[in-house]
Every structure is written in structure tokens, then in C-alpha cells.
Amino acid sequence: QVQLVESGGGLVQAGGSLRLSCAASGSISSINAMGWYRRAPGKQRDLVATITTDGRTNYADSAKGRFTISRDNAKNTVYLQMNSLKPEDTAVYYCNAVLTRPRLTAYWGQGTQVTVSS
């Protein structure tokens, strides 16, 4: 079992920056990868960025060059640094963790709101 708590969302002007945090607790040793997803108003939840335990990253095209995902294994925390924010980045951002034992299972946080004004 894994519990995820996001923080760091808020209101920012276009061109500004925010840093999201996701603190994980529970069966940390079983986590294979973590990531950030977002759901904009009227849209489905989409992948933003993922990171494996050994630090390999993957980004959506919309995030490349602007967002950076990182993790602090000692603190069991994943971060998403968001720069050059655009109004279309407005969404609820969710933290995700994938465990491989005892079987492949995904866990989700409750989400944190990011609003970018024009």
C-alpha cells in the first residue's frame, strides 16, 4: 500500500513558475516508477512526466523544455518544476506511483490545482 500527498499548486501568471511536490509513504521499496499526470477542464487525464527509481525520465511533448521531474529517494518525494507556464497548463495535477509487487498496481494522490492566468 502506498499513500501519495501532493502540494505546491496555486495561481500563477503566464510565464511564471511553480514547483509541485509529492510525498509517498507506505511500501516505498516496492515502487518502480512515479509520475505526474494532469486533468484539464473537460479533458481526460494525461501524462506529464515520469521518473523511475534509478532516475530515468520521460516527458510529454507539451512539457519538454519547460518542466523537470526529479525525486529525492531519501525523502520519498517526487517534484515537478514547471517553468514558462501557459494558460493551457491549467489543470489538476496528480501524483502517480506504480508498484510491481505483489502485483502491478497503480496508486494516485488526490491532486493539486494549478491555475495559470493570461
Secondary structure, DSSP 8 states (H G I E B T S, - for coil): -EEEEEE--EEEETT--EEEEEEEEESGGGEEEEEEEEE-TTS-EEEEEEEETT--EEE-TTTTTTEEEEEEGGGTEEEEEE-S--GGG-EEEEEEEEE-SSS-EEEE---EEEEEE-
